[in-house]
């Protein structure tokens, strides 16, 4: 597939914002974490299969918005679904979801390699 330059980054930003919106606003912000984990895995693995170069960067861009939105809400004093709403819990969320996004990236790379060899 042809590498479309900036389009892959725009798509990553949009996907990251959508996942963050689902996390923060679906069902009033009360959504099971498994949905977010599944969305991160699907998005990062799917983009890793589609994107030819810099898929690791795409997965980081997708991941970035999830902890960033929680941090911004905390800094602005806005209510948040993360409990306790502390810097430590936001850091744990960021680390955990980063690992999930990188697992998705690796799954996607494995699928891409398998498809390429067949």
Order of alpha helices (4+ residues) and beta strands (2+ residues): alpha-alpha-alpha-alpha
